[in-house]
Amino acid sequence: MLRLIYQLYRIYIYFVRPVTVGVRVILLKGASVLLVRQTYMDGWYLPGGGMKKHETFDQAARREAREEVGAEIKSLALVGAYSNFGEWKSDHNIVFSSTQFKLSGDHDHEIAELRFFPLDALPSGLWPPHRRRLDAYRLARKRSQPRNASGLDPTDVTRFGEW
């Protein structure tokens, strides 16, 4: 049923072409990242989703992490802002990271599976934009340049760009 709803949503996007804004969260435990498989789309994704009215980016990221994977986030750091204009979209995502969170063991009915993967051994089927964000994050952590609270080089131009 969720797959059908998702396909109807894609038809809606084609005709209406709304501007959408969402959030994604890189949840890290050591050198591993938490990824989800959704019930209505194939592949692995970073937890996240759309924003609600009158919600800040921070609030949306915390809510989506809590709803999707049962994560209570203590602190968040901005990773970047990315846009996607493919498939008739005007889709914008704000990406955060967190190493300070607790998992309750509960997750949303839209999530088929959640699992930690080593950053240097990401699964096949990981959605390409999420792979690019995680590859950039992993490489930035390895550099010896100064970093901000998100663990990224503050001069890194990949912090903003195409999703």
PyMOL commands that place a pseudoatom at each C-alpha (Angstrom):
pseudoatom trace, name=CA, resn=MET, resi=1, chain=A, elem=C, hetatm=0, pos=[0.000, 0.000, 0.000]
pseudoatom trace, name=CA, resn=LEU, resi=2, chain=A, elem=C, hetatm=0, pos=[2.811, 2.439, 0.885]
pseudoatom trace, name=CA, resn=ARG, resi=3, chain=A, elem=C, hetatm=0, pos=[4.468, 1.742, -2.484]
pseudoatom trace, name=CA, resn=LEU, resi=4, chain=A, elem=C, hetatm=0, pos=[1.226, 2.718, -4.285]
pseudoatom trace, name=CA, resn=ILE, resi=5, chain=A, elem=C, hetatm=0, pos=[0.931, 5.911, -2.227]
pseudoatom trace, name=CA, resn=TYR, resi=6, chain=A, elem=C, hetatm=0, pos=[4.554, 6.739, -3.057]
pseudoatom trace, name=CA, resn=GLN, resi=7, chain=A, elem=C, hetatm=0, pos=[3.903, 6.252, -6.798]
pseudoatom trace, name=CA, resn=LEU, resi=8, chain=A, elem=C, hetatm=0, pos=[0.829, 8.522, -6.589]
pseudoatom trace, name=CA, resn=TYR, resi=9, chain=A, elem=C, hetatm=0, pos=[2.994, 11.092, -4.813]
pseudoatom trace, name=CA, resn=ARG, resi=10, chain=A, elem=C, hetatm=0, pos=[5.484, 10.973, -7.714]
pseudoatom trace, name=CA, resn=ILE, resi=11, chain=A, elem=C, hetatm=0, pos=[2.627, 11.676, -10.168]
pseudoatom trace, name=CA, resn=TYR, resi=12, chain=A, elem=C, hetatm=0, pos=[1.536, 14.594, -7.978]
pseudoatom trace, name=CA, resn=ILE, resi=13, chain=A, elem=C, hetatm=0, pos=[5.117, 15.946, -8.013]
pseudoatom trace, name=CA, resn=TYR, resi=14, chain=A, elem=C, hetatm=0, pos=[5.161, 15.782, -11.815]
pseudoatom trace, name=CA, resn=PHE, resi=15, chain=A, elem=C, hetatm=0, pos=[2.048, 17.930, -12.198]
pseudoatom trace, name=CA, resn=VAL, resi=16, chain=A, elem=C, hetatm=0, pos=[2.279, 20.315, -9.225]
pseudoatom trace, name=CA, resn=ARG, resi=17, chain=A, elem=C, hetatm=0, pos=[6.083, 20.652, -8.895]
pseudoatom trace, name=CA, resn=PRO, resi=18, chain=A, elem=C, hetatm=0, pos=[6.100, 21.898, -5.294]
pseudoatom trace, name=CA, resn=VAL, resi=19, chain=A, elem=C, hetatm=0, pos=[9.121, 23.146, -3.400]
pseudoatom trace, name=CA, resn=THR, resi=20, chain=A, elem=C, hetatm=0, pos=[9.940, 20.610, -0.684]
pseudoatom trace, name=CA, resn=VAL, resi=21, chain=A, elem=C, hetatm=0, pos=[12.267, 20.965, 2.275]
pseudoatom trace, name=CA, resn=GLY, resi=22, chain=A, elem=C, hetatm=0, pos=[13.510, 18.081, 4.353]
pseudoatom trace, name=CA, resn=VAL, resi=23, chain=A, elem=C, hetatm=0, pos=[16.207, 16.977, 6.754]
pseudoatom trace, name=CA, resn=ARG, resi=24, chain=A, elem=C, hetatm=0, pos=[18.555, 13.997, 7.007]
pseudoatom trace, name=CA, resn=VAL, resi=25, chain=A, elem=C, hetatm=0, pos=[20.640, 12.910, 9.987]
pseudoatom trace, name=CA, resn=ILE, resi=26, chain=A, elem=C, hetatm=0, pos=[23.995, 11.118, 9.966]
pseudoatom trace, name=CA, resn=LEU, resi=27, chain=A, elem=C, hetatm=0, pos=[23.843, 9.151, 13.234]
pseudoatom trace, name=CA, resn=LEU, resi=28, chain=A, elem=C, hetatm=0, pos=[27.319, 7.883, 14.104]
pseudoatom trace, name=CA, resn=LYS, resi=29, chain=A, elem=C, hetatm=0, pos=[28.442, 5.299, 16.612]
pseudoatom trace, name=CA, resn=GLY, resi=30, chain=A, elem=C, hetatm=0, pos=[32.235, 5.278, 16.402]
pseudoatom trace, name=CA, resn=ALA, resi=31, chain=A, elem=C, hetatm=0, pos=[33.100, 4.742, 12.737]
pseudoatom trace, name=CA, resn=SER, resi=32, chain=A, elem=C, hetatm=0, pos=[29.660, 3.334, 11.850]
pseudoatom trace, name=CA, resn=VAL, resi=33, chain=A, elem=C, hetatm=0, pos=[26.558, 5.086, 10.546]
pseudoatom trace, name=CA, resn=LEU, resi=34, chain=A, elem=C, hetatm=0, pos=[22.912, 4.159, 11.070]
pseudoatom trace, name=CA, resn=LEU, resi=35, chain=A, elem=C, hetatm=0, pos=[21.005, 3.552, 7.825]
pseudoatom trace, name=CA, resn=VAL, resi=36, chain=A, elem=C, hetatm=0, pos=[17.386, 2.576, 7.177]
pseudoatom trace, name=CA, resn=ARG, resi=37, chain=A, elem=C, hetatm=0, pos=[15.525, 0.533, 4.594]
pseudoatom trace, name=CA, resn=GLN, resi=38, chain=A, elem=C, hetatm=0, pos=[12.050, 1.877, 3.956]
pseudoatom trace, name=CA, resn=THR, resi=39, chain=A, elem=C, hetatm=0, pos=[8.958, -0.239, 3.268]
pseudoatom trace, name=CA, resn=TYR, resi=40, chain=A, elem=C, hetatm=0, pos=[7.924, 1.761, 0.194]
pseudoatom trace, name=CA, resn=MET, resi=41, chain=A, elem=C, hetatm=0, pos=[11.285, 2.205, -1.606]
pseudoatom trace, name=CA, resn=ASP, resi=42, chain=A, elem=C, hetatm=0, pos=[14.196, -0.125, -2.248]
pseudoatom trace, name=CA, resn=GLY, resi=43, chain=A, elem=C, hetatm=0, pos=[17.671, 0.608, -0.912]
pseudoatom trace, name=CA, resn=TRP, resi=44, chain=A, elem=C, hetatm=0, pos=[19.314, 2.141, 2.146]
pseudoatom trace, name=CA, resn=TYR, resi=45, chain=A, elem=C, hetatm=0, pos=[18.910, 5.766, 3.285]
pseudoatom trace, name=CA, resn=LEU, resi=46, chain=A, elem=C, hetatm=0, pos=[19.909, 8.183, 6.003]
pseudoatom trace, name=CA, resn=PRO, resi=47, chain=A, elem=C, hetatm=0, pos=[17.053, 8.717, 8.471]
pseudoatom trace, name=CA, resn=GLY, resi=48, chain=A, elem=C, hetatm=0, pos=[15.048, 11.840, 7.777]
pseudoatom trace, name=CA, resn=GLY, resi=49, chain=A, elem=C, hetatm=0, pos=[12.072, 13.320, 6.021]
pseudoatom trace, name=CA, resn=GLY, resi=50, chain=A, elem=C, hetatm=0, pos=[10.007, 16.400, 5.368]
pseudoatom trace, name=CA, resn=MET, resi=51, chain=A, elem=C, hetatm=0, pos=[9.564, 19.399, 7.598]
pseudoatom trace, name=CA, resn=LYS, resi=52, chain=A, elem=C, hetatm=0, pos=[6.251, 20.393, 9.152]
pseudoatom trace, name=CA, resn=LYS, resi=53, chain=A, elem=C, hetatm=0, pos=[4.847, 23.923, 9.269]
pseudoatom trace, name=CA, resn=HIS, resi=54, chain=A, elem=C, hetatm=0, pos=[6.367, 26.148, 11.962]
pseudoatom trace, name=CA, resn=GLU, resi=55, chain=A, elem=C, hetatm=0, pos=[9.190, 23.664, 12.580]
pseudoatom trace, name=CA, resn=THR, resi=56, chain=A, elem=C, hetatm=0, pos=[12.871, 24.608, 12.610]
pseudoatom trace, name=CA, resn=PHE, resi=57, chain=A, elem=C, hetatm=0, pos=[15.494, 22.481, 10.845]
pseudoatom trace, name=CA, resn=ASP, resi=58, chain=A, elem=C, hetatm=0, pos=[16.801, 21.351, 14.231]
pseudoatom trace, name=CA, resn=GLN, resi=59, chain=A, elem=C, hetatm=0, pos=[13.318, 20.380, 15.436]
pseudoatom trace, name=CA, resn=ALA, resi=60, chain=A, elem=C, hetatm=0, pos=[12.572, 18.497, 12.193]
pseudoatom trace, name=CA, resn=ALA, resi=61, chain=A, elem=C, hetatm=0, pos=[15.843, 16.536, 12.367]
pseudoatom trace, name=CA, resn=ARG, resi=62, chain=A, elem=C, hetatm=0, pos=[15.206, 15.543, 15.984]
pseudoatom trace, name=CA, resn=ARG, resi=63, chain=A, elem=C, hetatm=0, pos=[11.572, 14.587, 15.259]
pseudoatom trace, name=CA, resn=GLU, resi=64, chain=A, elem=C, hetatm=0, pos=[12.427, 12.531, 12.165]
pseudoatom trace, name=CA, resn=ALA, resi=65, chain=A, elem=C, hetatm=0, pos=[15.223, 10.679, 13.991]
pseudoatom trace, name=CA, resn=ARG, resi=66, chain=A, elem=C, hetatm=0, pos=[12.883, 9.946, 16.899]
pseudoatom trace, name=CA, resn=GLU, resi=67, chain=A, elem=C, hetatm=0, pos=[10.005, 8.798, 14.650]
pseudoatom trace, name=CA, resn=GLU, resi=68, chain=A, elem=C, hetatm=0, pos=[12.030, 6.762, 12.154]
pseudoatom trace, name=CA, resn=VAL, resi=69, chain=A, elem=C, hetatm=0, pos=[14.640, 5.062, 14.345]
pseudoatom trace, name=CA, resn=GLY, resi=70, chain=A, elem=C, hetatm=0, pos=[13.716, 5.856, 17.948]
pseudoatom trace, name=CA, resn=ALA, resi=71, chain=A, elem=C, hetatm=0, pos=[16.742, 8.139, 18.436]
pseudoatom trace, name=CA, resn=GLU, resi=72, chain=A, elem=C, hetatm=0, pos=[16.798, 10.796, 21.134]
pseudoatom trace, name=CA, resn=ILE, resi=73, chain=A, elem=C, hetatm=0, pos=[19.478, 13.205, 19.980]
pseudoatom trace, name=CA, resn=LYS, resi=74, chain=A, elem=C, hetatm=0, pos=[21.513, 15.131, 22.517]
pseudoatom trace, name=CA, resn=SER, resi=75, chain=A, elem=C, hetatm=0, pos=[23.470, 17.366, 20.101]
pseudoatom trace, name=CA, resn=LEU, resi=76, chain=A, elem=C, hetatm=0, pos=[23.338, 18.078, 16.355]
pseudoatom trace, name=CA, resn=ALA, resi=77, chain=A, elem=C, hetatm=0, pos=[25.879, 19.649, 14.009]
pseudoatom trace, name=CA, resn=LEU, resi=78, chain=A, elem=C, hetatm=0, pos=[25.133, 21.082, 10.576]
pseudoatom trace, name=CA, resn=VAL, resi=79, chain=A, elem=C, hetatm=0, pos=[26.799, 19.151, 7.743]
pseudoatom trace, name=CA, resn=GLY, resi=80, chain=A, elem=C, hetatm=0, pos=[25.355, 21.056, 4.767]
pseudoatom trace, name=CA, resn=ALA, resi=81, chain=A, elem=C, hetatm=0, pos=[22.424, 22.050, 2.563]
pseudoatom trace, name=CA, resn=TYR, resi=82, chain=A, elem=C, hetatm=0, pos=[21.756, 20.287, -0.736]
pseudoatom trace, name=CA, resn=SER, resi=83, chain=A, elem=C, hetatm=0, pos=[19.254, 20.683, -3.587]
pseudoatom trace, name=CA, resn=ASN, resi=84, chain=A, elem=C, hetatm=0, pos=[17.767, 18.284, -6.118]
pseudoatom trace, name=CA, resn=PHE, resi=85, chain=A, elem=C, hetatm=0, pos=[16.041, 19.479, -9.288]
pseudoatom trace, name=CA, resn=GLY, resi=86, chain=A, elem=C, hetatm=0, pos=[15.772, 16.040, -10.952]
pseudoatom trace, name=CA, resn=GLU, resi=87, chain=A, elem=C, hetatm=0, pos=[12.505, 14.197, -11.560]
pseudoatom trace, name=CA, resn=TRP, resi=88, chain=A, elem=C, hetatm=0, pos=[10.534, 17.480, -11.757]
pseudoatom trace, name=CA, resn=LYS, resi=89, chain=A, elem=C, hetatm=0, pos=[11.485, 18.377, -8.183]
pseudoatom trace, name=CA, resn=SER, resi=90, chain=A, elem=C, hetatm=0, pos=[12.606, 21.437, -6.326]
pseudoatom trace, name=CA, resn=ASP, resi=91, chain=A, elem=C, hetatm=0, pos=[13.740, 19.445, -3.298]
pseudoatom trace, name=CA, resn=HIS, resi=92, chain=A, elem=C, hetatm=0, pos=[16.052, 20.833, -0.613]
pseudoatom trace, name=CA, resn=ASN, resi=93, chain=A, elem=C, hetatm=0, pos=[17.643, 18.862, 2.246]
pseudoatom trace, name=CA, resn=ILE, resi=94, chain=A, elem=C, hetatm=0, pos=[19.508, 20.060, 5.293]
pseudoatom trace, name=CA, resn=VAL, resi=95, chain=A, elem=C, hetatm=0, pos=[21.914, 17.393, 6.577]
pseudoatom trace, name=CA, resn=PHE, resi=96, chain=A, elem=C, hetatm=0, pos=[22.980, 17.132, 10.215]
pseudoatom trace, name=CA, resn=SER, resi=97, chain=A, elem=C, hetatm=0, pos=[25.248, 14.766, 12.122]
pseudoatom trace, name=CA, resn=SER, resi=98, chain=A, elem=C, hetatm=0, pos=[25.193, 13.489, 15.671]
pseudoatom trace, name=CA, resn=THR, resi=99, chain=A, elem=C, hetatm=0, pos=[27.386, 11.243, 17.766]
pseudoatom trace, name=CA, resn=GLN, resi=100, chain=A, elem=C, hetatm=0, pos=[25.417, 11.869, 20.958]
pseudoatom trace, name=CA, resn=PHE, resi=101, chain=A, elem=C, hetatm=0, pos=[22.124, 9.989, 20.829]
pseudoatom trace, name=CA, resn=LYS, resi=102, chain=A, elem=C, hetatm=0, pos=[20.309, 7.032, 22.398]
pseudoatom trace, name=CA, resn=LEU, resi=103, chain=A, elem=C, hetatm=0, pos=[18.208, 4.481, 20.534]
pseudoatom trace, name=CA, resn=SER, resi=104, chain=A, elem=C, hetatm=0, pos=[14.997, 3.325, 22.215]
pseudoatom trace, name=CA, resn=GLY, resi=105, chain=A, elem=C, hetatm=0, pos=[14.537, 0.234, 20.041]
pseudoatom trace, name=CA, resn=ASP, resi=106, chain=A, elem=C, hetatm=0, pos=[11.304, 1.597, 18.559]
pseudoatom trace, name=CA, resn=HIS, resi=107, chain=A, elem=C, hetatm=0, pos=[10.953, 2.652, 14.942]
pseudoatom trace, name=CA, resn=ASP, resi=108, chain=A, elem=C, hetatm=0, pos=[8.341, 3.898, 12.496]
pseudoatom trace, name=CA, resn=HIS, resi=109, chain=A, elem=C, hetatm=0, pos=[6.107, 1.480, 10.539]
pseudoatom trace, name=CA, resn=GLU, resi=110, chain=A, elem=C, hetatm=0, pos=[7.634, 2.946, 7.337]
pseudoatom trace, name=CA, resn=ILE, resi=111, chain=A, elem=C, hetatm=0, pos=[11.017, 1.478, 8.303]
pseudoatom trace, name=CA, resn=ALA, resi=112, chain=A, elem=C, hetatm=0, pos=[11.593, -2.140, 7.272]
pseudoatom trace, name=CA, resn=GLU, resi=113, chain=A, elem=C, hetatm=0, pos=[15.072, -2.360, 8.808]
pseudoatom trace, name=CA, resn=LEU, resi=114, chain=A, elem=C, hetatm=0, pos=[17.707, -0.233, 10.489]
pseudoatom trace, name=CA, resn=ARG, resi=115, chain=A, elem=C, hetatm=0, pos=[21.350, -1.181, 10.817]
pseudoatom trace, name=CA, resn=PHE, resi=116, chain=A, elem=C, hetatm=0, pos=[24.766, 0.308, 11.541]
pseudoatom trace, name=CA, resn=PHE, resi=117, chain=A, elem=C, hetatm=0, pos=[27.354, 0.082, 8.739]
pseudoatom trace, name=CA, resn=PRO, resi=118, chain=A, elem=C, hetatm=0, pos=[31.055, 0.985, 8.884]
pseudoatom trace, name=CA, resn=LEU, resi=119, chain=A, elem=C, hetatm=0, pos=[31.679, 4.263, 7.032]
pseudoatom trace, name=CA, resn=ASP, resi=120, chain=A, elem=C, hetatm=0, pos=[34.338, 2.532, 4.941]
pseudoatom trace, name=CA, resn=ALA, resi=121, chain=A, elem=C, hetatm=0, pos=[32.040, -0.410, 4.031]
pseudoatom trace, name=CA, resn=LEU, resi=122, chain=A, elem=C, hetatm=0, pos=[28.702, 1.144, 3.074]
pseudoatom trace, name=CA, resn=PRO, resi=123, chain=A, elem=C, hetatm=0, pos=[26.091, -1.244, 1.629]
pseudoatom trace, name=CA, resn=SER, resi=124, chain=A, elem=C, hetatm=0, pos=[25.281, -1.647, -2.032]
pseudoatom trace, name=CA, resn=GLY, resi=125, chain=A, elem=C, hetatm=0, pos=[21.885, -0.147, -2.630]
pseudoatom trace, name=CA, resn=LEU, resi=126, chain=A, elem=C, hetatm=0, pos=[22.666, 2.977, -0.611]
pseudoatom trace, name=CA, resn=TRP, resi=127, chain=A, elem=C, hetatm=0, pos=[20.904, 5.868, -2.350]
pseudoatom trace, name=CA, resn=PRO, resi=128, chain=A, elem=C, hetatm=0, pos=[23.628, 7.704, -4.381]
pseudoatom trace, name=CA, resn=PRO, resi=129, chain=A, elem=C, hetatm=0, pos=[23.124, 11.194, -2.866]
pseudoatom trace, name=CA, resn=HIS, resi=130, chain=A, elem=C, hetatm=0, pos=[23.396, 9.708, 0.626]
pseudoatom trace, name=CA, resn=ARG, resi=131, chain=A, elem=C, hetatm=0, pos=[26.523, 7.797, -0.392]
pseudoatom trace, name=CA, resn=ARG, resi=132, chain=A, elem=C, hetatm=0, pos=[28.077, 11.076, -1.634]
pseudoatom trace, name=CA, resn=ARG, resi=133, chain=A, elem=C, hetatm=0, pos=[27.270, 12.817, 1.673]
pseudoatom trace, name=CA, resn=LEU, resi=134, chain=A, elem=C, hetatm=0, pos=[28.721, 9.944, 3.703]
pseudoatom trace, name=CA, resn=ASP, resi=135, chain=A, elem=C, hetatm=0, pos=[31.829, 9.640, 1.503]
pseudoatom trace, name=CA, resn=ALA, resi=136, chain=A, elem=C, hetatm=0, pos=[32.465, 13.376, 1.896]
pseudoatom trace, name=CA, resn=TYR, resi=137, chain=A, elem=C, hetatm=0, pos=[31.903, 13.134, 5.643]
pseudoatom trace, name=CA, resn=ARG, resi=138, chain=A, elem=C, hetatm=0, pos=[34.282, 10.158, 5.961]
pseudoatom trace, name=CA, resn=LEU, resi=139, chain=A, elem=C, hetatm=0, pos=[37.010, 11.859, 3.907]
pseudoatom trace, name=CA, resn=ALA, resi=140, chain=A, elem=C, hetatm=0, pos=[36.672, 15.095, 5.860]
pseudoatom trace, name=CA, resn=ARG, resi=141, chain=A, elem=C, hetatm=0, pos=[37.118, 13.206, 9.148]
pseudoatom trace, name=CA, resn=LYS, resi=142, chain=A, elem=C, hetatm=0, pos=[40.391, 11.743, 7.855]
pseudoatom trace, name=CA, resn=ARG, resi=143, chain=A, elem=C, hetatm=0, pos=[41.900, 15.100, 6.871]
pseudoatom trace, name=CA, resn=SER, resi=144, chain=A, elem=C, hetatm=0, pos=[44.202, 16.864, 9.269]
pseudoatom trace, name=CA, resn=GLN, resi=145, chain=A, elem=C, hetatm=0, pos=[42.747, 20.317, 8.478]
pseudoatom trace, name=CA, resn=PRO, resi=146, chain=A, elem=C, hetatm=0, pos=[40.840, 22.303, 11.092]
pseudoatom trace, name=CA, resn=ARG, resi=147, chain=A, elem=C, hetatm=0, pos=[37.215, 21.240, 11.465]
pseudoatom trace, name=CA, resn=ASN, resi=148, chain=A, elem=C, hetatm=0, pos=[34.053, 22.685, 12.892]
pseudoatom trace, name=CA, resn=ALA, resi=149, chain=A, elem=C, hetatm=0, pos=[31.640, 20.908, 15.282]
pseudoatom trace, name=CA, resn=SER, resi=150, chain=A, elem=C, hetatm=0, pos=[30.247, 18.749, 12.449]
pseudoatom trace, name=CA, resn=GLY, resi=151, chain=A, elem=C, hetatm=0, pos=[33.688, 17.211, 11.882]
pseudoatom trace, name=CA, resn=LEU, resi=152, chain=A, elem=C, hetatm=0, pos=[34.023, 18.838, 8.454]
pseudoatom trace, name=CA, resn=ASP, resi=153, chain=A, elem=C, hetatm=0, pos=[36.566, 21.255, 7.074]
pseudoatom trace, name=CA, resn=PRO, resi=154, chain=A, elem=C, hetatm=0, pos=[34.877, 24.697, 7.325]
pseudoatom trace, name=CA, resn=THR, resi=155, chain=A, elem=C, hetatm=0, pos=[36.169, 25.616, 3.843]
pseudoatom trace, name=CA, resn=ASP, resi=156, chain=A, elem=C, hetatm=0, pos=[34.790, 22.453, 2.220]
pseudoatom trace, name=CA, resn=VAL, resi=157, chain=A, elem=C, hetatm=0, pos=[32.648, 23.581, -0.721]
pseudoatom trace, name=CA, resn=THR, resi=158, chain=A, elem=C, hetatm=0, pos=[30.722, 20.285, -0.796]
pseudoatom trace, name=CA, resn=ARG, resi=159, chain=A, elem=C, hetatm=0, pos=[28.751, 21.469, 2.242]
pseudoatom trace, name=CA, resn=PHE, resi=160, chain=A, elem=C, hetatm=0, pos=[26.313, 23.130, -0.129]
pseudoatom trace, name=CA, resn=GLY, resi=161, chain=A, elem=C, hetatm=0, pos=[25.319, 21.900, -3.529]
pseudoatom trace, name=CA, resn=GLU, resi=162, chain=A, elem=C, hetatm=0, pos=[23.421, 19.367, -5.540]
pseudoatom trace, name=CA, resn=TRP, resi=163, chain=A, elem=C, hetatm=0, pos=[21.718, 16.578, -3.672]
for i in range(1, 163): cmd.bond("trace and resi %d" % i, "trace and resi %d" % (i + 1))
show_as sticks, trace
zoom trace
